[in-house]
Amino acid sequence: MYEASLSYAEAQDLQDPLNKYREQFYFPQRNGKDAVYLCGNSLGLQAKGVKGAIEQELQDWQDYAVEGYWAAKNPWLYYQQYCSKPLTEMMGASVAELTVMNTLTVNLHLMMLSFYRPTKQRYKVLMEAGAFPSDQYAVETQVKFHGFDPEVAIIEVSPRPGEHLIRLADILQIIDAESDSLALVLLGGINYYTGQLFDIQAITAAAHRVGAFAGFDLAHVAGNVPVSLHDWGVDFAVWCSYKYLNGGPGAVGGAFVHEKHTSTQGLIRMGGWWGNEESTRFKMEKGFVPKKTAEGWQLSTAQVFNMVSLKASLELFEAAGITALRTKSTDLTNYLEYLLEQVKGINFEIISPNNCRERGAQLSLLFPDRGKEIHQQMTKAGIIVDWREPGVIRVSPAPLYNSYRDVFHFYEIIASIASNA
Ligand SMILES: *Cc1c(COP(=O)(O)O)cnc(C)c1O
């Protein structure tokens, strides 16, 4: 049904109800026109509303100073809630289970301090082999912090020899085999390298059956694939906001803690005044009383300038709706896959799952040779995609601002590189 032609791509854009959001974003310029930007998996584009949103906070700071906490157009006291509310739908969580604070790796450490409390008997962490380096370092140092040997305490699940993806059956098998010693399952919801989306629900249920916690790094899921963290019973999740969520470089990270843990105050966590019950926060008394929400993990006062860009972008997500975005995303990426199958003359393999329900927006193209050189040629021709050692070009059409035409232009350029090869 797909066609490898510009007129087909243009017709799809005309029919696309989400196409209007494209003009809400700034595209970097290449060769005098908009770049073919397929790199939202790494850094999302700037929404045009960001500048005005930042100026609003600057103006309110200028006009109100300390009174801005209450008197600003968007009172600063509860600023994180302007972001947690629009996240509810895409995360499948209540406002009380969500917050934005710190950055991803910091939040991962904070969550592990609550959810990784190893004992002599139960101390192992299951991760995916080749997890994002920051996650590997976080888990390694947490394990050492508790006096365990990472070589023994960290179990990695790998693809089978000759395969690129991790089989669910292999994850479940390890969970069962380690049932007495497993403390925590910690996976990326989508693997950053292959684009594989894991079955978060099945993995969470398996972890719980053996008495372990299940936490997920949703860096590549947030704003890409809607999830149902509450219904699936996930214990905690963390993510960053500068990839598909377009929060800007170094933007505030996000965290989810399931209601079964927030409502009891039973879990130990690191305390700070912003995580304390509001009724007693300003009494400046002894004794930390955590809020009965995910904000009970918050340490510091809301970082307004680190959240404002995310707030502006989330307004667009809310208007577009994550379900409609996911529908478009699936079709855009399927179209990209179809077009790539037409390319002859260069050697590469799509290592992301074939099944669109097992991936998000991203396709990872593995080049056995010449990958770096091809990436350079793409860059020269006006494409922005990223290169990941040892041999992958990641291509991610983001449904909020990418078009069928973008995907077609990418195909034209890679096809012309192939025909000159
Ligand atoms: C992008 C990404 C990170 C980045 O962590 P920061 O603390 O935001 O720098 C961590 N883990 C994964 C899986 C990522 O994709």
The ligand as a Gaussian input file, in Angstrom:
#p B3LYP/6-31G(d) Opt

LIG

0 1
 C       19.490000       9.493000      27.414000
 C       19.608000       8.426000      28.442000
 C       20.180000       8.692000      29.701000
 C       20.745000      10.057000      30.023000
 O       20.804000      10.291000      31.389000
 P       20.954000      11.792000      31.967000
 O       21.071000      11.588000      33.415000
 O       19.735000      12.555000      31.532000
 O       22.167000      12.400000      31.347000
 C       20.225000       7.651000      30.620000
 N       19.731000       6.420000      30.331000
 C       19.187000       6.156000      29.129000
 C       18.640000       4.794000      28.835000
 C       19.131000       7.130000      28.143000
 O       18.623000       6.841000      26.954000

